[in-house]
Amino acid sequence: MFNKDLKETAIRRVKRAAREYEAEFENVNNKSIELFQLKNLSKDEVIIPVENFISKLANSPREFEKSIEELTYEFKNFKGEIRRLEIEAQNTEFQAGGSSMVGVAAGIGTAALLPTGAMAVATTFGVASTGTAISALSGAAATNAALAWLGGGALVAGGGGMAAGSALLTLAGPIGWGIAGAGLIGSGLFASSKNKKIAEEANEQRYEIEVGIRKLKLNVEKIDGLIKLITDHSRGVKQILRTLEISAPINYKDYSMEEKQLLASLINHVQGLGKLINKKVA
């Protein structure tokens, strides 16, 4: 058939792009969970040990105490955000992976937002483009919001987030189409069009899916950067704290210059960690 090869090549490429998008989305989701869990660990691995240390240190510098208070405050805000999201999710009868997640969600497979994944995405990226917390949305809306956010698009309002057309980088447009690409292509969606037109439309969709892929990869880099910073500061706190606990006096006035420098470095790590606990990926 005329232009049949052109059509088949275009469809094959858009399917490949759809699969790559799914993989990148799952990568972002997994990275968000890793970041979420790392932040949660900071209380047991950093805050409590440091608080215990300072409680035993006589005449500790006020700057040290203030840094610990700020870190504790930031962590409480982080936990408060989680609690608010949990309450909102309960109020909206949040479902992830249920029968209400249709269309795009069906094409995501294991990357469909489970409660932990939704919470991780919400605390990593903040809110959906509508201003609503991602994890507070229910069913398909939650998945749509997260995917639109991660892919750089705007959440399509109304109609359950599924609208016709080819709005650039909206979930209902090329990105959502791309995620469920294999299923859509396998249906009779293109049956009424001529081969050349089908190829052109498939290529347009693929180009836009590829834009979404690049955005997802950029988000992975940003999350990796946050993970590294938090890990470095946490490791620094634990290493210095271990040294001070073993060799330093229990009174700050008896500290040597080297020990004071170690404590100053510990303060810097604590301050850095405090600034990262609630930092969002923009």
C-alpha positions as CSV (number, residue, x, y, z in Angstrom):
1,M,0.0,0.0,0.0
2,F,1.2,3.5,-0.8
3,N,3.2,5.0,2.1
4,K,2.6,1.9,4.2
5,D,6.3,1.6,5.1
6,L,6.3,5.3,6.1
7,K,3.3,4.7,8.4
8,E,4.7,1.6,9.9
9,T,8.1,3.2,10.6
10,A,6.5,6.3,12.2
11,I,4.2,4.1,14.4
12,R,7.2,1.9,15.4
13,R,9.1,5.0,16.5
14,V,6.3,6.5,18.5
15,K,5.8,3.2,20.3
16,R,9.5,3.2,21.1
17,A,9.2,6.8,22.4
18,A,6.2,5.8,24.5
19,R,8.1,2.9,26.1
20,E,11.1,5.2,26.9
21,Y,8.7,7.8,28.4
22,E,7.2,5.1,30.6
23,A,10.7,4.0,31.8
24,E,11.7,7.6,32.5
25,F,8.5,8.3,34.4
26,E,9.1,5.2,36.5
27,N,12.7,6.4,37.1
28,V,11.4,9.8,38.4
29,N,8.9,8.1,40.6
30,N,11.5,5.8,42.1
31,K,13.9,8.6,42.6
32,S,11.2,10.6,44.3
33,I,10.6,7.7,46.7
34,E,14.3,7.4,47.4
35,L,14.5,11.1,48.2
36,F,11.3,10.9,50.4
37,Q,12.7,8.0,52.4
38,L,16.1,9.7,52.8
39,K,14.4,12.7,54.3
40,N,12.4,10.6,56.6
41,L,15.6,8.9,57.8
42,S,17.2,12.2,58.8
43,K,15.4,12.2,62.2
44,D,16.7,8.9,63.4
45,E,20.1,9.2,61.8
46,V,20.9,12.9,62.3
47,I,18.4,14.9,64.4
48,I,18.1,12.6,67.4
49,P,21.9,11.8,67.7
50,V,22.8,15.5,67.4
51,E,20.2,16.5,70.0
52,N,21.5,13.9,72.4
53,F,25.0,15.1,71.8
54,I,24.2,18.8,72.5
55,S,22.2,17.9,75.6
56,K,25.3,16.4,77.1
57,L,27.7,19.2,76.0
58,A,28.1,21.9,78.7
59,N,28.3,25.5,77.5
60,S,27.6,24.6,73.9
61,P,27.6,27.6,71.5
62,R,24.3,29.2,70.9
63,E,24.9,29.0,67.1
64,F,25.0,25.2,67.5
65,E,21.7,25.1,69.4
66,K,20.0,27.4,67.0
67,S,21.1,25.2,64.0
68,I,19.6,22.1,65.6
69,E,16.4,24.0,66.4
70,E,16.1,25.1,62.7
71,L,16.8,21.6,61.4
72,T,14.2,20.2,63.9
73,Y,11.7,22.9,62.7
74,E,12.2,22.0,59.1
75,F,11.8,18.4,59.7
76,K,8.6,19.0,61.6
77,N,7.3,21.0,58.7
78,F,8.2,18.1,56.4
79,K,6.3,15.7,58.6
80,G,3.4,18.2,58.8
81,E,3.2,18.4,55.0
82,I,3.0,14.6,54.9
83,R,0.3,14.5,57.5
84,R,-1.7,17.2,55.6
85,L,-1.4,15.2,52.4
86,E,-2.5,12.1,54.2
87,I,-5.6,13.8,55.6
88,E,-6.4,15.3,52.2
89,A,-5.9,11.9,50.5
90,Q,-8.3,10.3,53.0
91,N,-10.9,13.0,52.6
92,T,-10.9,12.5,48.8
93,E,-10.8,8.7,49.2
94,F,-7.5,8.6,47.3
95,Q,-7.2,5.5,45.1
96,A,-4.0,4.6,43.3
97,G,-3.9,1.6,41.0
98,G,-7.7,1.1,41.3
99,S,-10.4,0.8,38.7
100,S,-10.8,4.6,38.5
101,M,-7.3,4.9,37.0
102,V,-8.1,4.5,33.4
103,G,-6.6,5.6,30.1
104,V,-3.2,6.9,30.8
105,A,-2.9,5.1,34.1
106,A,-3.4,1.8,32.4
107,G,-0.4,2.4,30.2
108,I,1.9,3.1,33.2
109,G,2.0,-0.4,34.7
110,T,4.2,-0.6,37.8
111,A,4.8,3.1,37.6
112,A,1.2,4.0,38.5
113,L,1.3,6.1,41.6
114,L,0.9,4.0,44.7
115,P,0.2,5.9,48.0
116,T,4.0,6.1,48.8
117,G,4.8,7.1,45.3
118,A,2.1,9.8,45.2
119,M,3.3,11.1,48.6
120,A,6.9,11.1,47.4
121,V,6.0,12.9,44.2
122,A,3.9,15.5,46.1
123,T,6.7,16.3,48.6
124,T,9.3,16.3,45.9
125,F,7.5,18.6,43.4
126,G,5.0,20.4,45.6
127,V,1.6,20.8,44.1
128,A,-0.1,20.2,40.8
129,S,-0.5,23.1,38.3
130,T,-4.0,23.6,39.7
131,G,-2.6,24.4,43.1
132,T,-3.9,21.2,44.5
133,A,-1.6,18.7,46.3
134,I,-1.0,15.8,43.9
135,S,-1.6,13.2,46.5
136,A,-4.9,14.8,47.5
137,L,-6.3,14.1,44.1
138,S,-8.1,10.8,43.5
139,G,-7.9,8.1,40.9
140,A,-7.0,9.1,37.4
141,A,-6.8,12.8,38.5
142,A,-3.9,12.0,40.8
143,T,-2.0,10.2,38.1
144,N,-2.8,12.8,35.6
145,A,-1.6,15.6,37.9
146,A,1.7,13.9,38.7
147,L,2.4,13.0,35.1
148,A,1.6,16.4,33.8
149,W,3.8,17.9,36.5
150,L,6.7,15.6,35.9
151,G,6.4,15.9,32.1
152,G,6.3,19.7,32.3
153,G,2.7,20.1,31.2
154,A,-0.4,21.6,32.7
155,L,-3.1,19.6,34.2
156,V,-6.1,19.6,31.9
157,A,-9.2,20.6,33.9
158,G,-12.5,19.0,33.5
159,G,-13.6,15.7,31.9
160,G,-11.5,13.7,34.4
161,G,-8.4,15.3,32.8
162,M,-8.9,13.4,29.6
163,A,-9.6,15.9,26.7
164,A,-9.2,15.7,23.0
165,G,-6.7,17.6,20.9
166,S,-3.0,18.0,20.8
167,A,-2.2,20.7,23.4
168,L,1.5,20.7,23.8
169,L,2.7,18.7,26.7
170,T,-0.7,18.4,28.4
171,L,-1.4,15.0,29.8
172,A,-4.4,14.5,27.5
173,G,-2.3,15.5,24.6
174,P,1.0,13.9,23.3
175,I,2.4,12.8,26.7
176,G,-0.7,11.0,27.9
177,W,-1.2,9.6,24.4
178,G,2.4,8.5,24.4
179,I,2.2,6.6,27.7
180,A,-0.7,4.6,26.5
181,G,0.7,4.7,23.0
182,A,1.0,1.0,22.3
183,G,-2.6,0.5,23.3
184,L,-3.9,3.4,21.3
185,I,-1.9,2.5,18.2
186,G,-3.1,-1.1,18.5
187,S,-6.7,0.1,18.4
188,G,-8.7,1.4,15.5
189,L,-7.6,5.0,16.2
190,F,-5.8,5.4,12.9
191,A,-8.1,3.2,10.7
192,S,-9.8,6.0,9.0
193,S,-6.7,8.0,8.0
194,K,-4.5,7.7,5.0
195,N,-1.0,6.3,5.5
196,K,0.9,9.5,4.9
197,K,-1.3,11.5,7.3
198,I,-1.0,8.7,9.9
199,A,2.8,8.9,9.6
200,E,2.8,12.7,10.0
201,E,0.5,12.6,13.1
202,A,2.6,9.8,14.7
203,N,5.8,11.8,14.0
204,E,4.3,14.9,15.6
205,Q,3.2,13.0,18.7
206,R,6.7,11.4,18.9
207,Y,8.5,14.7,18.8
208,E,6.3,16.0,21.7
209,I,6.8,12.8,23.7
210,E,10.5,13.2,23.3
211,V,10.3,16.7,24.7
212,G,8.6,15.2,27.8
213,I,11.3,12.5,28.0
214,R,14.0,15.3,28.1
215,K,12.1,17.0,30.9
216,L,11.8,13.8,32.9
217,K,15.5,13.2,32.5
218,L,16.2,16.7,33.8
219,N,14.0,16.1,36.8
220,V,16.0,12.9,37.5
221,E,19.2,14.9,37.5
222,K,17.7,17.5,39.9
223,I,16.5,14.8,42.3
224,D,19.8,13.0,42.1
225,G,21.5,16.3,43.0
226,L,19.2,16.7,46.1
227,I,19.8,13.1,47.1
228,K,23.6,13.6,46.9
229,L,23.5,16.9,48.9
230,I,21.4,15.4,51.7
231,T,23.5,12.2,51.8
232,D,26.7,14.2,52.0
233,H,25.5,16.4,54.8
234,S,24.1,13.5,56.7
235,R,27.3,11.5,56.3
236,G,29.3,14.6,57.4
237,V,27.2,15.0,60.5
238,K,27.5,11.3,61.5
239,Q,31.3,11.2,60.9
240,I,32.1,14.3,62.9
241,L,29.7,13.4,65.6
242,R,31.3,10.0,66.0
243,T,34.7,11.7,66.3
244,L,33.5,14.2,68.9
245,E,31.7,11.6,71.0
246,I,34.8,9.5,71.2
247,S,37.5,12.2,71.9
248,A,36.0,15.6,72.8
249,P,35.4,16.9,76.3
250,I,31.9,17.2,77.7
251,N,32.4,21.0,78.2
252,Y,32.8,23.2,75.2
253,K,35.1,25.5,77.2
254,D,37.6,22.7,77.3
255,Y,37.6,22.1,73.5
256,S,40.8,22.4,71.6
257,M,41.0,24.6,68.5
258,E,40.7,21.5,66.3
259,E,37.7,20.3,68.2
260,K,36.0,23.7,67.8
261,Q,36.7,23.6,64.1
262,L,35.1,20.1,64.0
263,L,32.0,21.4,65.8
264,A,31.9,24.4,63.4
265,S,31.9,21.9,60.5
266,L,29.2,19.9,62.1
267,I,27.1,23.1,62.4
268,N,27.6,23.8,58.7
269,H,26.4,20.3,57.8
270,V,23.3,20.6,60.1
271,Q,22.5,24.0,58.6
272,G,22.9,22.7,55.0
273,L,20.6,19.7,55.8
274,G,18.0,22.0,57.3
275,K,17.8,24.0,54.1
276,L,17.3,20.8,52.0
277,I,14.6,18.9,54.0
278,N,11.8,20.9,52.4
279,K,13.5,22.0,49.2
280,K,11.3,21.3,46.1
281,V,12.4,20.3,42.6
282,A,11.3,23.1,40.4
